[in-house]
Amino acid sequence: MKATLRSLNLLCLYGHCLPRRSLGAGLLALALSASVVLSGSAVGDQHWEALHGEVRRGNVVPLETILDWLEAHYIGEVLEVEVERENGYVEYEIKMLGPQNQVVEFEFDGQSGQLMTIEGVRINEMRRP
């Protein structure tokens, strides 16, 4: 994984965000696999613990896998990662800054890792040849 994908500004889960200037590969992997206290409440911890369990059991694709796919197919820097649960399903929402300063949002199905939607401008300029 290239350095550009390791420099997340925010990692968000269920509306709680952790600011990060430079996540190394180890910290990036731990971000979704470790139980982190976000809000000081038991509810915030339960979300992380549940997600960690789903990733460990293979029910949810690890974030690193999604980021590796993005790096292979698109040029840009990751600005923000959000992990949300919609109707019981995990979704990854990743915002990237493209080479022409365009911001593009990618939405992935957490269970399959499949790209569901892309929103933004000049998306084709971000595609790798």
N, C-alpha and C positions, 0 to 999 in steps of 0.2 A: 504494500500500500504506500503510495507516495505521500510526502509530507503535506501536500495541499489538502488531502482528505483527513489528515490528523489534526488539523488546526480548527477545531470546532469552537465557536464562540459560546454556544449554549447547548446543553443537553437537557431536554425537557421530557418529563414523564407525568402524565395525568395532571397537567397544569402547573407543575412545579419545575423550575429550571435551575440548573447548576451552571454558573458561568465558568467557562474554561478558556484559557488563552491558547494552550497547546497541549492536547492530549497525546501522549505517546501511545504506541500500539498496545502496551500492557494496560494502561489506564482506560483506553477505549474499550477493550474487551471486558474489563472489570465494571465499566459503567452500567452495563445491563446485567452482569452476572453477580454483582455484589449487592448486599442489602445496605442501602445508604439512607441515612436519616435526612429527609428533605424538609419536612415541615415541623418536626418534633412531635408529630401525632402518630398514633398507632396505625391510622388509616393509610398515611403516606408510606409507612414501612411495609404494610401488607401488600400494596401494589407492587413494590420492588421485589418482595419475597415471592409473590405469585408469579411474576414475570420471570424471575430467575429460575424457578422450578419448571416453568413451561419451556424455557430455552434448554435447560439441562435434560429434560425428558425428550427433546426433539420435537415438541409441539409448536414451537415458535423458532423461526430462523434467527440466528444471532445477528446483531447489528453489523458486525464486521463483515459478514457475508454480503449484506446489502451494500455496504460501502465499497467492497471489492468489485461488485458488479457495476456500480456507478463509475468507479475509476476506469474500468475496462471499456465502458461505452460512452462516457461523457467527459468533457474537459471543464474543470471548474474547481472552486473551493467551497467546501461545505460551510455554510453559515450557521445552520441550526438543524437539530434533530429533535423531533417530537415522537413520542411513543404514546399512542392513544388506544383505548379500547372502545370500539363501536359495535353495539349489538352483540357483545361477547367475543368479538374478534379483535385481534391485535393489528394495528396499522402503524407503519412507520411513515412519517412525513419528514422529508429532508429538503431543505432549501439550499440551493447552490448559487454561487456567484459565478457567472460565465465570463469568458474572455473579453466581452464587450460591455461589461458591467451590468449585464442583465441578471435578474433574479428569477430562478426557475424552481418550482416546487414539484417534487416527485413523491408520489404516494404508493407505498408497497403493502401488499397483503403480508402480514406477519407470519401466518401459518405456512404459506407456499413460497414466499419470497418474490412473487410475481409483481411486476410493475402494473399498477392499476390505472393511474392517471399522471399526466404531466401538465402543469399550468405555467404559463409565462410567455415571454416574447423571445424571438430569435433562438428558439430551441435548437434548430438545425445547425446553427453555428457552434453549438456545444458538442455535437456528436463527433465521436472519434472516427477517423477514416478506417 
